[in-house]
Every structure is written in C-alpha cells, then in structure tokens.
Amino acid sequence: MYAVANYLIHLVLAAVLLAVFFRAYTWMTPYDEVALIREGNHAAALSLGGALLGFSLTIASGLLHTPNYQAFAAWAFGAMIVQALAYAVTTRTLKMAKDQIESGNSAFGGLLGAISLAIGGINAACIS
C-alpha cells in the first residue's frame, strides 16, 4: 500500500507543478498560446509543447534523484525560473517571438520548443 500512496503523491505533486509551470509560462509570454492553438497555430503549439516537455524532463529527473518532497519541489521551482530565463533571453536575442508565433511561423515555434527541450534536458542532468 505504501508504494501506491507514494506513487499517487508523486503523480499529484508532479501534475500540480506542471500546471503551475503551464500557468506561469502562458502568463509570461506576450501572446495567448491557448487561443492561438485553438485557432490551429502550429507555432504556438510547438513552442508551448517544447516548454512543457522540457520542464517535464526536470520533473522526471527530480522524482528520480531527490531524497524528499521538499527537495523535489525546490528543484522544480528552480527549473521553472531557468526555463523562464531561457525564454526571456531567447526572445530578446531573436527580437521577434511575438510576431513570429502569432503569424504561425512553425519554424520559429519549433526553434523555441527545441530550446526549451534543450534547457530542460540540461536542467534534468544537473539534478542527477
């Protein structure tokens, strides 16, 4: 029974952290990803999907490598900050994220998503 309870606690905590990241990320970006995705904007889907997957890599690594829930949550919040900084630096460097995403430039959305995945993979490795 302990294993099932432990699994459920980890699952719920990871899901809550992913939801918090989703909310924070969509709040931080200058466009409404959900509305754009509902309109069929592939660039927004690629960018947001990459960010969610990148953050999920850190969540997975945190679950595997942290000794308790407090350390896990601390690493997750640190990863959120790193992902947000990566987005901010990337969009300021490229100076055109809002226009490119809103116009549906899938190549640009893919680039933002790939950068988020790369940062997530590095974050995940740093925890181990």
N, CA, C and O atoms as CSV, one atom per row, in Angstrom:
chain,resi,resn,atom,element,x,y,z
A,1,MET,N,N,0.820,-1.195,0.000
A,1,MET,CA,C,0.000,0.000,0.000
A,1,MET,C,C,0.867,1.263,0.000
A,1,MET,O,O,0.520,2.268,-0.621
A,2,TYR,N,N,1.994,1.194,0.705
A,2,TYR,CA,C,2.885,2.347,0.771
A,2,TYR,C,C,3.352,2.763,-0.631
A,2,TYR,O,O,3.424,3.955,-0.931
A,3,ALA,N,N,3.664,1.798,-1.475
A,3,ALA,CA,C,4.144,2.096,-2.827
A,3,ALA,C,C,3.075,2.819,-3.640
A,3,ALA,O,O,3.387,3.755,-4.376
A,4,VAL,N,N,1.834,2.400,-3.517
A,4,VAL,CA,C,0.740,3.049,-4.253
A,4,VAL,C,C,0.543,4.473,-3.756
A,4,VAL,O,O,0.382,5.394,-4.556
A,5,ALA,N,N,0.554,4.658,-2.449
A,5,ALA,CA,C,0.399,6.007,-1.885
A,5,ALA,C,C,1.548,6.908,-2.322
A,5,ALA,O,O,1.332,8.067,-2.678
A,6,ASN,N,N,2.760,6.382,-2.296
A,6,ASN,CA,C,3.926,7.146,-2.720
A,6,ASN,C,C,3.819,7.535,-4.192
A,6,ASN,O,O,4.127,8.666,-4.569
A,7,TYR,N,N,3.376,6.581,-5.023
A,7,TYR,CA,C,3.171,6.857,-6.445
A,7,TYR,C,C,2.158,7.980,-6.629
A,7,TYR,O,O,2.393,8.915,-7.394
A,8,LEU,N,N,1.036,7.888,-5.930
A,8,LEU,CA,C,-0.013,8.899,-6.080
A,8,LEU,C,C,0.449,10.275,-5.610
A,8,LEU,O,O,0.123,11.286,-6.233
A,9,ILE,N,N,1.197,10.318,-4.529
A,9,ILE,CA,C,1.725,11.601,-4.049
A,9,ILE,C,C,2.655,12.205,-5.088
A,9,ILE,O,O,2.545,13.390,-5.405
A,10,HIS,N,N,3.565,11.408,-5.616
A,10,HIS,CA,C,4.484,11.905,-6.645
A,10,HIS,C,C,3.736,12.358,-7.895
A,10,HIS,O,O,4.046,13.406,-8.462
A,11,LEU,N,N,2.760,11.576,-8.320
A,11,LEU,CA,C,1.989,11.901,-9.509
A,11,LEU,C,C,1.223,13.210,-9.340
A,11,LEU,O,O,1.252,14.068,-10.221
A,12,VAL,N,N,0.548,13.359,-8.222
A,12,VAL,CA,C,-0.225,14.581,-7.973
A,12,VAL,C,C,0.698,15.783,-7.853
A,12,VAL,O,O,0.412,16.835,-8.423
A,13,LEU,N,N,1.794,15.650,-7.129
A,13,LEU,CA,C,2.730,16.756,-6.977
A,13,LEU,C,C,3.324,17.153,-8.324
A,13,LEU,O,O,3.434,18.342,-8.620
A,14,ALA,N,N,3.705,16.187,-9.135
A,14,ALA,CA,C,4.251,16.478,-10.462
A,14,ALA,C,C,3.205,17.156,-11.342
A,14,ALA,O,O,3.522,18.106,-12.058
A,15,ALA,N,N,1.970,16.680,-11.295
A,15,ALA,CA,C,0.902,17.284,-12.095
A,15,ALA,C,C,0.625,18.715,-11.659
A,15,ALA,O,O,0.413,19.588,-12.500
A,16,VAL,N,N,0.625,18.962,-10.361
A,16,VAL,CA,C,0.412,20.324,-9.859
A,16,VAL,C,C,1.550,21.241,-10.308
A,16,VAL,O,O,1.310,22.367,-10.744
A,17,LEU,N,N,2.779,20.760,-10.201
A,17,LEU,CA,C,3.920,21.572,-10.638
A,17,LEU,C,C,3.871,21.838,-12.139
A,17,LEU,O,O,4.209,22.937,-12.579
A,18,LEU,N,N,3.463,20.863,-12.922
A,18,LEU,CA,C,3.329,21.062,-14.359
A,18,LEU,C,C,2.233,22.092,-14.657
A,18,LEU,O,O,2.393,22.927,-15.547
A,19,ALA,N,N,1.133,22.034,-13.923
A,19,ALA,CA,C,0.058,23.022,-14.095
A,19,ALA,C,C,0.526,24.423,-13.703
A,19,ALA,O,O,0.202,25.401,-14.378
A,20,VAL,N,N,1.281,24.518,-12.622
A,20,VAL,CA,C,1.826,25.818,-12.211
A,20,VAL,C,C,2.767,26.354,-13.288
A,20,VAL,O,O,2.723,27.537,-13.624
A,21,PHE,N,N,3.616,25.483,-13.826
A,21,PHE,CA,C,4.515,25.911,-14.894
A,21,PHE,C,C,3.725,26.368,-16.116
A,21,PHE,O,O,4.029,27.407,-16.702
A,22,PHE,N,N,2.718,25.597,-16.499
A,22,PHE,CA,C,1.877,25.965,-17.640
A,22,PHE,C,C,1.293,27.362,-17.443
A,22,PHE,O,O,1.351,28.204,-18.339
A,23,ARG,N,N,0.738,27.593,-16.275
A,23,ARG,CA,C,0.123,28.901,-15.985
A,23,ARG,C,C,1.168,30.009,-16.006
A,23,ARG,O,O,0.942,31.063,-16.600
A,24,ALA,N,N,2.301,29.781,-15.369
A,24,ALA,CA,C,3.355,30.805,-15.322
A,24,ALA,C,C,3.895,31.089,-16.715
A,24,ALA,O,O,4.099,32.248,-17.076
A,25,TYR,N,N,4.127,30.050,-17.496
A,25,TYR,CA,C,4.678,30.234,-18.841
A,25,TYR,C,C,3.701,30.974,-19.738
A,25,TYR,O,O,4.094,31.895,-20.454
A,26,THR,N,N,2.430,30.583,-19.708
A,26,THR,CA,C,1.454,31.248,-20.570
A,26,THR,C,C,1.180,32.676,-20.100
A,26,THR,O,O,0.790,33.525,-20.902
A,27,TRP,N,N,1.376,32.944,-18.831
A,27,TRP,CA,C,1.247,34.319,-18.329
A,27,TRP,C,C,2.425,35.168,-18.795
A,27,TRP,O,O,2.261,36.347,-19.110
A,28,MET,N,N,3.603,34.569,-18.839
A,28,MET,CA,C,4.824,35.297,-19.167
A,28,MET,C,C,4.916,35.678,-20.645
A,28,MET,O,O,5.477,36.721,-20.980
A,29,THR,N,N,4.383,34.862,-21.509
A,29,THR,CA,C,4.509,35.125,-22.938
A,29,THR,C,C,3.549,36.244,-23.357
A,29,THR,O,O,2.483,36.399,-22.762
A,30,PRO,N,N,3.920,37.016,-24.371
A,30,PRO,CA,C,3.094,38.159,-24.768
A,30,PRO,C,C,1.922,37.803,-25.682
A,30,PRO,O,O,1.269,38.695,-26.221
A,31,TYR,N,N,1.654,36.531,-25.858
A,31,TYR,CA,C,0.548,36.094,-26.707
A,31,TYR,C,C,-0.219,35.006,-25.972
A,31,TYR,O,O,0.294,34.400,-25.032
A,32,ASP,N,N,-1.431,34.767,-26.397
A,32,ASP,CA,C,-2.287,33.771,-25.761
A,32,ASP,C,C,-2.138,32.445,-26.498
A,32,ASP,O,O,-2.809,32.203,-27.501
A,33,GLU,N,N,-1.241,31.576,-25.987
A,33,GLU,CA,C,-0.965,30.306,-26.643
A,33,GLU,C,C,-2.219,29.464,-26.823
A,33,GLU,O,O,-2.438,28.891,-27.891
A,34,VAL,N,N,-3.034,29.387,-25.795
A,34,VAL,CA,C,-4.205,28.522,-25.850
A,34,VAL,C,C,-5.156,28.987,-26.954
A,34,VAL,O,O,-5.658,28.168,-27.723
A,35,ALA,N,N,-5.402,30.281,-27.035
A,35,ALA,CA,C,-6.276,30.806,-28.095
A,35,ALA,C,C,-5.664,30.554,-29.468
A,35,ALA,O,O,-6.369,30.171,-30.402
A,36,LEU,N,N,-4.354,30.766,-29.593
A,36,LEU,CA,C,-3.691,30.524,-30.875
A,36,LEU,C,C,-3.748,29.052,-31.262
A,36,LEU,O,O,-3.973,28.722,-32.426
A,37,ILE,N,N,-3.547,28.180,-30.301
A,37,ILE,CA,C,-3.603,26.739,-30.577
A,37,ILE,C,C,-5.019,26.343,-30.989
A,37,ILE,O,O,-5.199,25.533,-31.898
A,38,ARG,N,N,-6.020,26.910,-30.326
A,38,ARG,CA,C,-7.414,26.622,-30.716
A,38,ARG,C,C,-7.699,27.050,-32.147
A,38,ARG,O,O,-8.557,26.470,-32.812
A,39,GLU,N,N,-6.981,28.065,-32.625
A,39,GLU,CA,C,-7.140,28.541,-34.000
A,39,GLU,C,C,-6.315,27.721,-34.991
A,39,GLU,O,O,-6.377,27.956,-36.197
A,40,GLY,N,N,-5.548,26.766,-34.485
A,40,GLY,CA,C,-4.741,25.913,-35.353
A,40,GLY,C,C,-3.329,26.419,-35.589
A,40,GLY,O,O,-2.691,26.028,-36.566
A,41,ASN,N,N,-2.833,27.276,-34.718
A,41,ASN,CA,C,-1.497,27.846,-34.866
A,41,ASN,C,C,-0.450,26.820,-34.407
A,41,ASN,O,O,-0.297,26.560,-33.214
A,42,HIS,N,N,0.264,26.246,-35.382
A,42,HIS,CA,C,1.265,25.221,-35.074
A,42,HIS,C,C,2.465,25.797,-34.338
A,42,HIS,O,O,3.062,25.115,-33.504
A,43,ALA,N,N,2.822,27.026,-34.630
A,43,ALA,CA,C,3.977,27.640,-33.969
A,43,ALA,C,C,3.752,27.736,-32.466
A,43,ALA,O,O,4.652,27.435,-31.682
A,44,ALA,N,N,2.566,28.150,-32.065
A,44,ALA,CA,C,2.248,28.253,-30.639
A,44,ALA,C,C,2.262,26.869,-29.989
A,44,ALA,O,O,2.733,26.709,-28.863
A,45,ALA,N,N,1.739,25.870,-30.709
A,45,ALA,CA,C,1.723,24.512,-30.162
A,45,ALA,C,C,3.138,23.963,-30.000
A,45,ALA,O,O,3.444,23.324,-28.994
A,46,LEU,N,N,3.992,24.207,-30.976
A,46,LEU,CA,C,5.374,23.724,-30.893
A,46,LEU,C,C,6.133,24.406,-29.758
A,46,LEU,O,O,6.866,23.756,-29.014
A,47,SER,N,N,5.954,25.706,-29.633
A,47,SER,CA,C,6.649,26.457,-28.592
A,47,SER,C,C,6.188,26.025,-27.202
A,47,SER,O,O,7.009,25.714,-26.339
A,48,LEU,N,N,4.878,26.008,-26.989
A,48,LEU,CA,C,4.344,25.621,-25.677
A,48,LEU,C,C,4.614,24.146,-25.393
A,48,LEU,O,O,4.970,23.786,-24.270
A,49,GLY,N,N,4.450,23.300,-26.390
A,49,GLY,CA,C,4.723,21.868,-26.203
A,49,GLY,C,C,6.161,21.607,-25.814
A,49,GLY,O,O,6.426,20.787,-24.934
A,50,GLY,N,N,7.100,22.295,-26.459
A,50,GLY,CA,C,8.510,22.140,-26.117
A,50,GLY,C,C,8.800,22.598,-24.701
A,50,GLY,O,O,9.576,21.970,-23.980
A,51,ALA,N,N,8.169,23.706,-24.305
A,51,ALA,CA,C,8.364,24.205,-22.942
A,51,ALA,C,C,7.841,23.201,-21.918
A,51,ALA,O,O,8.499,22.940,-20.911
A,52,LEU,N,N,6.662,22.639,-22.172
A,52,LEU,CA,C,6.096,21.655,-21.244
A,52,LEU,C,C,6.941,20.384,-21.177
A,52,LEU,O,O,7.173,19.841,-20.097
A,53,LEU,N,N,7.396,19.915,-22.335
A,53,LEU,CA,C,8.247,18.725,-22.344
A,53,LEU,C,C,9.589,18.989,-21.668
A,53,LEU,O,O,10.083,18.151,-20.913
A,54,GLY,N,N,10.172,20.144,-21.935
A,54,GLY,CA,C,11.444,20.486,-21.303
A,54,GLY,C,C,11.326,20.543,-19.792
A,54,GLY,O,O,12.189,20.037,-19.075
A,55,PHE,N,N,10.249,21.163,-19.305
A,55,PHE,CA,C,10.038,21.214,-17.861
A,55,PHE,C,C,9.764,19.820,-17.307
A,55,PHE,O,O,10.197,19.498,-16.201
A,56,SER,N,N,9.052,18.998,-18.062
A,56,SER,CA,C,8.746,17.641,-17.616
A,56,SER,C,C,10.007,16.794,-17.450
A,56,SER,O,O,10.059,15.923,-16.582
A,57,LEU,N,N,11.016,17.044,-18.272
A,57,LEU,CA,C,12.284,16.334,-18.109
A,57,LEU,C,C,12.883,16.606,-16.731
A,57,LEU,O,O,13.393,15.699,-16.072
A,58,THR,N,N,12.814,17.856,-16.310
A,58,THR,CA,C,13.344,18.213,-14.994
A,58,THR,C,C,12.507,17.597,-13.890
A,58,THR,O,O,13.040,17.140,-12.879
A,59,ILE,N,N,11.203,17.586,-14.083
A,59,ILE,CA,C,10.320,16.955,-13.098
A,59,ILE,C,C,10.685,15.469,-12.965
A,59,ILE,O,O,10.813,14.955,-11.854
A,60,ALA,N,N,10.848,14.792,-14.089
A,60,ALA,CA,C,11.186,13.363,-14.063
A,60,ALA,C,C,12.519,13.128,-13.354
A,60,ALA,O,O,12.634,12.220,-12.531
A,61,SER,N,N,13.511,13.934,-13.667
A,61,SER,CA,C,14.812,13.779,-13.025
A,61,SER,C,C,14.718,14.080,-11.531
A,61,SER,O,O,15.341,13.407,-10.711
A,62,GLY,N,N,13.943,15.085,-11.196
A,62,GLY,CA,C,13.758,15.415,-9.784
A,62,GLY,C,C,13.107,14.275,-9.015
A,62,GLY,O,O,13.482,13.989,-7.878
A,63,LEU,N,N,12.136,13.631,-9.637
A,63,LEU,CA,C,11.491,12.490,-8.983
A,63,LEU,C,C,12.481,11.354,-8.744
A,63,LEU,O,O,12.413,10.660,-7.729
A,64,LEU,N,N,13.393,11.174,-9.684
A,64,LEU,CA,C,14.367,10.085,-9.571
A,64,LEU,C,C,15.510,10.381,-8.602
A,64,LEU,O,O,16.051,9.467,-7.979
A,65,HIS,N,N,15.875,11.646,-8.475
A,65,HIS,CA,C,17.133,11.958,-7.802
A,65,HIS,C,C,17.043,12.785,-6.523
A,65,HIS,O,O,18.077,13.106,-5.937
A,66,THR,N,N,15.857,13.134,-6.077
A,66,THR,CA,C,15.770,13.923,-4.851
A,66,THR,C,C,15.315,13.051,-3.692
A,66,THR,O,O,14.538,12.115,-3.884
A,67,PRO,N,N,15.792,13.350,-2.498
A,67,PRO,CA,C,15.513,12.482,-1.347
A,67,PRO,C,C,14.144,12.694,-0.704
A,67,PRO,O,O,13.666,11.829,0.030
A,68,ASN,N,N,13.501,13.853,-0.976
A,68,ASN,CA,C,12.217,14.123,-0.321
A,68,ASN,C,C,11.400,15.114,-1.157
A,68,ASN,O,O,11.878,15.649,-2.157
A,69,TYR,N,N,10.172,15.340,-0.729
A,69,TYR,CA,C,9.271,16.202,-1.485
A,69,TYR,C,C,9.718,17.662,-1.491
A,69,TYR,O,O,9.517,18.374,-2.475
A,70,GLN,N,N,10.314,18.097,-0.407
A,70,GLN,CA,C,10.776,19.484,-0.332
A,70,GLN,C,C,11.886,19.743,-1.344
A,70,GLN,O,O,11.866,20.752,-2.049
A,71,ALA,N,N,12.846,18.841,-1.414
A,71,ALA,CA,C,13.937,18.998,-2.386
A,71,ALA,C,C,13.396,18.909,-3.808
A,71,ALA,O,O,13.828,19.654,-4.687
A,72,PHE,N,N,12.464,18.008,-4.032
A,72,PHE,CA,C,11.846,17.873,-5.344
A,72,PHE,C,C,11.162,19.167,-5.760
A,72,PHE,O,O,11.353,19.642,-6.880
A,73,ALA,N,N,10.368,19.735,-4.866
A,73,ALA,CA,C,9.666,20.988,-5.172
A,73,ALA,C,C,10.656,22.128,-5.396
A,73,ALA,O,O,10.454,22.959,-6.281
A,74,ALA,N,N,11.711,22.172,-4.611
A,74,ALA,CA,C,12.716,23.230,-4.772
A,74,ALA,C,C,13.384,23.144,-6.140
A,74,ALA,O,O,13.563,24.162,-6.808
A,75,TRP,N,N,13.754,21.934,-6.561
A,75,TRP,CA,C,14.359,21.772,-7.882
A,75,TRP,C,C,13.367,22.151,-8.981
A,75,TRP,O,O,13.744,22.761,-9.982
A,76,ALA,N,N,12.119,21.792,-8.792
A,76,ALA,CA,C,11.106,22.105,-9.803
A,76,ALA,C,C,10.924,23.616,-9.944
A,76,ALA,O,O,10.844,24.126,-11.062
A,77,PHE,N,N,10.859,24.326,-8.833
A,77,PHE,CA,C,10.708,25.779,-8.916
A,77,PHE,C,C,11.963,26.430,-9.497
A,77,PHE,O,O,11.874,27.410,-10.236
A,78,GLY,N,N,13.123,25.885,-9.162
A,78,GLY,CA,C,14.356,26.373,-9.784
A,78,GLY,C,C,14.336,26.160,-11.289
A,78,GLY,O,O,14.765,27.028,-12.050
A,79,ALA,N,N,13.840,25.012,-11.717
A,79,ALA,CA,C,13.739,24.719,-13.148
A,79,ALA,C,C,12.768,25.665,-13.839
A,79,ALA,O,O,12.992,26.062,-14.982
A,80,MET,N,N,11.697,26.025,-13.154
A,80,MET,CA,C,10.754,26.999,-13.728
A,80,MET,C,C,11.452,28.322,-14.005
A,80,MET,O,O,11.248,28.939,-15.051
A,81,ILE,N,N,12.267,28.745,-13.068
A,81,ILE,CA,C,12.989,30.007,-13.234
A,81,ILE,C,C,13.966,29.914,-14.400
A,81,ILE,O,O,14.066,30.837,-15.208
A,82,VAL,N,N,14.679,28.809,-14.483
A,82,VAL,CA,C,15.637,28.624,-15.580
A,82,VAL,C,C,14.914,28.610,-16.927
A,82,VAL,O,O,15.372,29.237,-17.882
A,83,GLN,N,N,13.780,27.895,-17.009
A,83,GLN,CA,C,13.015,27.854,-18.258
A,83,GLN,C,C,12.520,29.255,-18.629
A,83,GLN,O,O,12.567,29.638,-19.798
A,84,ALA,N,N,12.053,30.011,-17.653
A,84,ALA,CA,C,11.581,31.375,-17.917
A,84,ALA,C,C,12.727,32.271,-18.390
A,84,ALA,O,O,12.561,33.068,-19.313
A,85,LEU,N,N,13.875,32.133,-17.755
A,85,LEU,CA,C,15.037,32.913,-18.182
A,85,LEU,C,C,15.471,32.542,-19.591
A,85,LEU,O,O,15.837,33.413,-20.379
A,86,ALA,N,N,15.434,31.268,-19.908
A,86,ALA,CA,C,15.807,30.819,-21.253
A,86,ALA,C,C,14.860,31.418,-22.286
A,86,ALA,O,O,15.299,31.871,-23.343
A,87,TYR,N,N,13.568,31.422,-21.987
A,87,TYR,CA,C,12.599,32.023,-22.898
A,87,TYR,C,C,12.882,33.515,-23.059
A,87,TYR,O,O,12.905,34.028,-24.177
A,88,ALA,N,N,13.095,34.204,-21.950
A,88,ALA,CA,C,13.335,35.652,-21.998
A,88,ALA,C,C,14.595,35.986,-22.794
A,88,ALA,O,O,14.580,36.898,-23.621
A,89,VAL,N,N,15.669,35.267,-22.555
A,89,VAL,CA,C,16.927,35.525,-23.269
A,89,VAL,C,C,16.762,35.217,-24.757
A,89,VAL,O,O,17.209,35.986,-25.608
A,90,THR,N,N,16.122,34.093,-25.067
A,90,THR,CA,C,15.937,33.709,-26.471
A,90,THR,C,C,15.107,34.733,-27.223
A,90,THR,O,O,15.488,35.167,-28.310
A,91,THR,N,N,13.980,35.120,-26.655
A,91,THR,CA,C,13.108,36.054,-27.374
A,91,THR,C,C,13.714,37.451,-27.460
A,91,THR,O,O,13.475,38.166,-28.433
A,92,ARG,N,N,14.483,37.845,-26.471
A,92,ARG,CA,C,15.137,39.163,-26.557
A,92,ARG,C,C,16.273,39.127,-27.576
A,92,ARG,O,O,16.504,40.101,-28.293
A,93,THR,N,N,16.969,38.013,-27.636
A,93,THR,CA,C,18.065,37.875,-28.592
A,93,THR,C,C,17.535,37.852,-30.024
A,93,THR,O,O,18.093,38.505,-30.905
A,94,LEU,N,N,16.468,37.107,-30.253
A,94,LEU,CA,C,15.909,36.981,-31.596
A,94,LEU,C,C,14.982,38.142,-31.966
A,94,LEU,O,O,14.718,38.374,-33.146
A,95,LYS,N,N,14.493,38.866,-30.968
A,95,LYS,CA,C,13.715,40.104,-31.129
A,95,LYS,C,C,12.484,39.980,-32.024
A,95,LYS,O,O,12.105,40.946,-32.686
A,96,MET,N,N,11.863,38.817,-32.053
A,96,MET,CA,C,10.674,38.729,-32.892
A,96,MET,C,C,9.732,37.601,-32.512
A,96,MET,O,O,8.944,37.174,-33.355
A,97,ALA,N,N,9.773,37.120,-31.339
A,97,ALA,CA,C,8.969,35.950,-30.985
A,97,ALA,C,C,7.470,36.204,-31.127
A,97,ALA,O,O,6.764,35.377,-31.704
A,98,LYS,N,N,6.975,37.312,-30.622
A,98,LYS,CA,C,5.536,37.561,-30.642
A,98,LYS,C,C,4.999,37.555,-32.064
A,98,LYS,O,O,4.022,36.864,-32.353
A,99,ASP,N,N,5.614,38.305,-32.941
A,99,ASP,CA,C,5.139,38.375,-34.323
A,99,ASP,C,C,5.237,37.024,-35.017
A,99,ASP,O,O,4.331,36.632,-35.752
A,100,GLN,N,N,6.330,36.315,-34.787
A,100,GLN,CA,C,6.542,35.031,-35.451
A,100,GLN,C,C,5.549,33.968,-34.981
A,100,GLN,O,O,5.026,33.198,-35.786
A,101,ILE,N,N,5.298,33.935,-33.687
A,101,ILE,CA,C,4.359,32.945,-33.159
A,101,ILE,C,C,2.942,33.287,-33.602
A,101,ILE,O,O,2.215,32.413,-34.075
A,102,GLU,N,N,2.548,34.529,-33.456
A,102,GLU,CA,C,1.184,34.910,-33.829
A,102,GLU,C,C,0.915,34.725,-35.320
A,102,GLU,O,O,-0.220,34.446,-35.709
A,103,SER,N,N,1.941,34.875,-36.160
A,103,SER,CA,C,1.744,34.676,-37.597
A,103,SER,C,C,1.809,33.201,-37.997
A,103,SER,O,O,1.587,32.863,-39.160
A,104,GLY,N,N,2.111,32.329,-37.042
A,104,GLY,CA,C,2.102,30.897,-37.312
A,104,GLY,C,C,3.379,30.360,-37.924
A,104,GLY,O,O,3.346,29.333,-38.603
A,105,ASN,N,N,4.500,31.023,-37.705
A,105,ASN,CA,C,5.781,30.564,-38.233
A,105,ASN,C,C,6.212,29.311,-37.460
A,105,ASN,O,O,6.802,29.399,-36.383
A,106,SER,N,N,5.904,28.151,-38.033
A,106,SER,CA,C,6.192,26.884,-37.356
A,106,SER,C,C,7.683,26.676,-37.120
A,106,SER,O,O,8.074,26.066,-36.124
A,107,ALA,N,N,8.510,27.173,-38.020
A,107,ALA,CA,C,9.958,27.027,-37.839
A,107,ALA,C,C,10.405,27.762,-36.575
A,107,ALA,O,O,11.226,27.253,-35.811
A,108,PHE,N,N,9.869,28.942,-36.365
A,108,PHE,CA,C,10.237,29.708,-35.174
A,108,PHE,C,C,9.679,29.041,-33.913
A,108,PHE,O,O,10.368,28.951,-32.897
A,109,GLY,N,N,8.435,28.577,-33.985
A,109,GLY,CA,C,7.857,27.865,-32.845
A,109,GLY,C,C,8.643,26.611,-32.518
A,109,GLY,O,O,8.858,26.283,-31.351
A,110,GLY,N,N,9.075,25.907,-33.571
A,110,GLY,CA,C,9.900,24.718,-33.367
A,110,GLY,C,C,11.225,25.054,-32.715
A,110,GLY,O,O,11.708,24.315,-31.857
A,111,LEU,N,N,11.815,26.172,-33.119
A,111,LEU,CA,C,13.077,26.605,-32.515
A,111,LEU,C,C,12.886,26.908,-31.031
A,111,LEU,O,O,13.683,26.467,-30.202
A,112,LEU,N,N,11.840,27.657,-30.690
A,112,LEU,CA,C,11.582,27.956,-29.273
A,112,LEU,C,C,11.342,26.666,-28.484
A,112,LEU,O,O,11.836,26.512,-27.367
A,113,GLY,N,N,10.574,25.739,-29.078
A,113,GLY,CA,C,10.323,24.470,-28.408
A,113,GLY,C,C,11.592,23.667,-28.217
A,113,GLY,O,O,11.798,23.072,-27.159
A,114,ALA,N,N,12.451,23.643,-29.237
A,114,ALA,CA,C,13.711,22.894,-29.143
A,114,ALA,C,C,14.635,23.496,-28.090
A,114,ALA,O,O,15.303,22.765,-27.359
A,115,ILE,N,N,14.674,24.815,-28.011
A,115,ILE,CA,C,15.499,25.465,-26.984
A,115,ILE,C,C,14.979,25.098,-25.598
A,115,ILE,O,O,15.767,24.820,-24.694
A,116,SER,N,N,13.673,25.095,-25.425
A,116,SER,CA,C,13.092,24.702,-24.134
A,116,SER,C,C,13.415,23.254,-23.793
A,116,SER,O,O,13.705,22.938,-22.639
A,117,LEU,N,N,13.367,22.375,-24.784
A,117,LEU,CA,C,13.736,20.972,-24.557
A,117,LEU,C,C,15.205,20.846,-24.171
A,117,LEU,O,O,15.551,20.088,-23.264
A,118,ALA,N,N,16.065,21.588,-24.859
A,118,ALA,CA,C,17.487,21.536,-24.554
A,118,ALA,C,C,17.754,22.022,-23.123
A,118,ALA,O,O,18.508,21.395,-22.379
A,119,ILE,N,N,17.145,23.118,-22.757
A,119,ILE,CA,C,17.325,23.648,-21.397
A,119,ILE,C,C,16.770,22.649,-20.376
A,119,ILE,O,O,17.382,22.423,-19.332
A,120,GLY,N,N,15.618,22.056,-20.676
A,120,GLY,CA,C,15.056,21.055,-19.782
A,120,GLY,C,C,15.955,19.851,-19.608
A,120,GLY,O,O,16.099,19.332,-18.501
A,121,GLY,N,N,16.569,19.397,-20.707
A,121,GLY,CA,C,17.493,18.266,-20.620
A,121,GLY,C,C,18.719,18.594,-19.786
A,121,GLY,O,O,19.185,17.766,-19.002
A,122,ILE,N,N,19.237,19.795,-19.953
A,122,ILE,CA,C,20.389,20.226,-19.142
A,122,ILE,C,C,19.984,20.346,-17.679
A,122,ILE,O,O,20.717,19.897,-16.798
A,123,ASN,N,N,18.826,20.945,-17.409
A,123,ASN,CA,C,18.321,21.031,-16.038
A,123,ASN,C,C,18.201,19.638,-15.419
A,123,ASN,O,O,18.628,19.405,-14.288
A,124,ALA,N,N,17.616,18.725,-16.180
A,124,ALA,CA,C,17.413,17.368,-15.674
A,124,ALA,C,C,18.747,16.699,-15.325
A,124,ALA,O,O,18.870,16.039,-14.293
A,125,ALA,N,N,19.731,16.877,-16.191
A,125,ALA,CA,C,21.045,16.272,-15.940
A,125,ALA,C,C,21.725,16.906,-14.729
A,125,ALA,O,O,22.429,16.226,-13.983
A,126,CYS,N,N,21.520,18.184,-14.539
A,126,CYS,CA,C,22.155,18.870,-13.402
A,126,CYS,C,C,21.632,18.364,-12.063
A,126,CYS,O,O,22.346,18.411,-11.061
A,127,ILE,N,N,20.411,17.888,-12.038
A,127,ILE,CA,C,19.852,17.363,-10.785
A,127,ILE,C,C,20.496,16.040,-10.417
A,127,ILE,O,O,20.670,15.734,-9.237
A,128,SER,N,N,20.848,15.259,-11.417
A,128,SER,CA,C,21.425,13.943,-11.124
A,128,SER,C,C,22.845,14.122,-10.706
A,128,SER,O,O,23.530,13.143,-10.410
